Amino acid sequence: MRFDLVTLFPGLFTSFLRESLIGKALEKRAFEVGLIDVRAFTDDRHRTADDRPFGGGAGMVLKPEPIIRAVSSALSAVPEGNRSLVILLTPAGWPLNQAKVRELAGYDHLVLVCGRYEGVDQRVSQTLVDMELSVGDYILSGGEVPAMVLIEAVARLLPNVMGKAESAEEETFNHGLLEYPHYTRPRIFRNMAVPEVLLTGDHEAIRFWRLRESLKRTLQRRPDMLNKARLTNEERGILKALEMEMAAETAQNTIDDSMAEE
């Protein structure tokens, strides 16, 4: 796997590519990253990469010529037969989720175009971009941070990146549910104790507890995910019990609030 980053600010990636999981994976050559400075593909002495938008409005728009040249340069260096995909990171793109991450991990080469300012000239998308992706419903100053998000999410699924393969398999979103809570030493911290079941060594009891907590967290925080999740009979039974418990708790709180007002 190779990532090529097309950006106005390649220096933003310096520490990201040196530290932690990504840095170690690059040292092992588990994947490669190339930094492509858009300004190196401009054709004037001022290295102009942006201009005012047609139709008026605030801000500047990235020009198509230097970006298309930069992307073409990245694509031309790829060995024949490798599967490449050009991605524009933009708030207007399709949402990035774990299913999309798994899809992207199947490619040999990802070219990530990092937008800036008010955006990128639409003709870039019409010419070379295969996919537009967004990392969330909020606005950032540019596509560099989203590119880091995408690299880390995809890299975790590549061979020889994670310490244990099962670490990536058990994480949030991989099975359509939020992940269960985690605990480590000390057993008691500020009068908060680790759940007793995790200390028993009973693998079946621990499995059930983790499954229940995963379903409970998903129900509370992301109930929309449950509509898409493929639940087993066991999971549906646990979920029904949780819904009844939560309904009873809500009703009790309503009664308590009413009595307090009186």
C-alpha positions in Angstrom: 0.0 0.0 0.0 1.2 3.5 -0.8 -0.4 6.8 0.2 0.4 9.9 -1.8 -0.6 13.2 -0.2 -1.3 16.2 -2.4 -1.1 19.2 -0.2 -0.1 22.9 0.1 1.4 22.1 3.5 3.5 18.9 3.5 5.2 20.0 6.8 1.9 19.4 8.7 2.5 15.6 8.3 6.1 15.6 9.7 5.4 14.5 13.3 2.3 12.4 12.4 4.5 10.2 10.1 7.2 9.8 12.7 5.4 8.9 15.9 3.5 6.0 17.4 1.9 3.3 15.3 2.3 5.1 12.0 6.0 5.8 12.5 6.7 2.3 13.5 4.8 0.9 10.6 6.7 3.1 8.2 10.0 2.0 9.7 9.0 -1.6 9.0 7.9 -0.6 5.5 4.4 -2.0 6.1 3.3 0.8 3.7 4.7 3.9 2.1 3.8 7.6 2.2 4.7 10.2 -0.4 4.3 14.0 0.2 3.5 16.0 -2.9 3.7 19.8 -2.6 1.0 21.4 -4.9 3.1 24.6 -5.2 5.8 22.6 -7.0 3.4 22.2 -9.9 2.5 25.8 -10.3 3.8 27.7 -13.4 4.4 31.3 -12.1 7.3 32.7 -10.1 5.0 33.4 -7.1 3.9 29.7 -7.0 0.3 30.7 -7.1 -2.0 27.8 -6.2 -5.3 29.6 -5.5 -7.4 32.4 -7.0 -10.7 34.3 -6.4 -13.9 32.4 -7.1 -16.0 33.1 -10.2 -19.3 34.6 -9.1 -17.9 36.4 -6.2 -17.9 35.4 -2.5 -15.4 35.2 0.4 -12.2 33.2 0.4 -10.1 31.7 -2.3 -10.4 28.5 -4.4 -7.5 26.1 -5.3 -6.7 26.2 -9.0 -7.2 23.1 -11.0 -3.9 23.0 -13.0 -1.4 22.5 -10.2 -3.5 19.9 -8.4 -4.2 17.9 -11.6 -0.5 18.0 -12.4 0.4 16.8 -8.9 -2.1 13.9 -9.0 -1.0 12.9 -12.5 2.6 12.8 -11.3 1.6 10.5 -8.4 -0.3 8.2 -10.7 2.4 8.0 -13.3 4.9 6.6 -10.8 2.7 3.7 -9.8 3.8 0.2 -11.1 1.6 -1.2 -13.9 -1.2 -3.4 -12.5 -1.5 -1.6 -9.1 -5.0 -0.5 -8.2 -5.1 3.3 -7.6 -7.8 5.5 -6.2 -7.8 9.3 -6.1 -9.7 10.7 -3.1 -10.6 14.4 -2.5 -11.1 15.1 1.2 -13.9 17.6 1.5 -16.8 18.4 3.9 -19.1 17.8 0.9 -18.0 14.2 0.4 -19.5 10.9 1.3 -19.1 10.0 5.0 -16.1 7.9 5.9 -17.0 4.9 7.9 -15.5 1.5 8.8 -17.0 -0.2 5.8 -15.5 2.4 3.5 -12.1 2.0 5.4 -12.1 -1.8 4.7 -12.9 -1.1 1.1 -10.0 1.4 0.8 -7.6 -1.1 2.4 -8.0 -3.3 -0.6 -6.3 -0.8 -2.9 -2.6 -0.7 -3.7 -2.4 3.1 -4.0 -4.4 5.9 -2.5 -3.9 9.5 -3.7 -5.3 11.9 -1.1 -6.0 15.4 -2.3 -6.1 17.9 0.6 -8.4 20.8 0.0 -7.8 24.3 1.5 -9.5 27.6 1.8 -13.0 27.7 0.2 -12.4 24.5 -1.7 -11.0 23.0 -4.9 -12.1 23.9 -8.4 -14.8 21.5 -9.4 -13.0 20.5 -12.6 -10.5 18.6 -10.4 -13.2 16.2 -9.4 -14.5 16.0 -12.9 -11.1 15.2 -14.3 -9.2 12.8 -11.9 -11.0 12.3 -8.6 -12.6 8.9 -8.1 -14.2 9.6 -4.7 -15.0 12.5 -2.4 -14.9 11.7 1.3 -15.7 13.6 4.5 -14.6 12.7 8.0 -17.5 14.4 9.7 -20.2 17.1 9.7 -18.0 20.0 10.6 -15.6 22.4 8.9 -11.8 22.3 9.2 -9.2 24.6 7.7 -8.1 22.0 5.2 -7.9 18.3 4.2 -4.6 17.5 6.0 -6.2 16.4 9.3 -8.8 14.3 7.5 -6.0 12.7 5.4 -4.3 11.7 8.7 -7.5 10.2 9.9 -7.9 8.2 6.7 -4.3 7.0 6.7 -4.5 5.8 10.3 -7.9 4.1 9.8 -6.7 2.3 6.7 -3.2 1.5 7.9 -4.6 -0.4 11.0 -6.1 -3.0 8.6 -2.9 -3.6 6.7 -0.6 -6.6 7.4 2.3 -6.0 9.9 0.9 -2.7 11.3 -1.1 -3.7 14.4 0.7 -5.7 17.1 -2.1 -8.2 17.2 -4.5 -8.8 14.3 -7.4 -9.4 16.7 -6.9 -5.9 18.1 -8.3 -4.4 14.8 -11.0 -7.0 14.6 -12.5 -6.4 18.0 -12.7 -2.6 17.8 -15.7 -0.3 17.6 -17.7 -0.3 14.4 -16.2 -3.6 13.1 -19.3 -5.6 14.0 -21.8 -2.8 13.8 -21.7 -1.9 17.5 -19.8 0.4 19.7 -17.1 -1.3 21.7 -17.5 -2.3 25.3 -15.7 -0.4 28.2 -12.1 -1.3 29.1 -10.3 -1.5 32.4 -6.8 -2.0 33.7 -4.8 -1.7 36.9 -5.4 -0.5 39.6 -8.5 -2.5 40.6 -9.9 0.5 42.5 -9.3 4.0 41.5 -10.9 7.0 43.3 -13.5 4.6 44.9 -14.4 3.2 41.4 -13.8 -0.6 41.2 -13.3 -2.7 38.1 -16.5 -4.8 37.4 -16.2 -8.0 39.4 -16.9 -10.2 36.4 -13.7 -9.1 34.7 -11.7 -10.5 37.6 -13.3 -14.0 37.7 -11.5 -15.6 34.8 -14.8 -17.0 33.6 -14.5 -16.4 29.9 -18.1 -17.0 29.0 -19.3 -14.6 31.7 -16.8 -12.0 30.5 -17.9 -12.5 26.9 -21.5 -12.0 27.9 -20.8 -8.9 29.9 -18.8 -7.3 27.1 -21.6 -8.0 24.6 -24.2 -6.6 26.9 -22.1 -3.4 27.6 -21.5 -3.0 23.9 -25.2 -3.2 23.1 -26.0 -0.9 26.0 -23.5 1.7 24.9 -24.8 1.5 21.3 -28.4 1.8 22.4 -27.6 4.9 24.5 -25.2 6.7 22.1 -25.8 5.5 18.6 -29.2 3.8 18.3 -29.1 4.5 14.6 -26.4 1.8 14.3 -28.8 -0.9 15.6 -31.0 -0.5 12.6 -28.2 -1.6 10.3 -26.5 -4.1 12.6 -27.0 -7.8 11.9 -27.9 -9.0 15.4 -27.9 -12.6 16.5 -30.8 -14.1 18.5 -28.7 -13.7 21.7 -28.0 -10.0 20.9 -31.7 -9.3 20.1 -32.6 -10.9 23.5 -30.1 -8.8 25.4 -31.2 -5.6 23.5 -34.9 -6.2 24.4 -34.0 -6.6 28.1 -31.9 -3.4 28.0 -34.7 -1.5 26.3 -37.1 -2.6 29.1 -34.6 -1.7 31.8 -34.1 1.8 30.3 -37.8 2.4 29.9 -38.4 1.4 33.5 -35.5 3.7 34.6 -37.0 6.6 32.6 -40.4 6.1 34.1 -38.9 6.0 37.7 -37.0 9.2 37.0 -40.2 10.9 35.9 -41.9 9.9 39.1 -39.0 11.0 41.2 -38.9 14.4 39.4 -42.6 14.8 39.9 -42.4 14.1 43.6 -39.5 16.5 44.0 -41.5 19.3 42.4 -44.3 18.7 44.9 
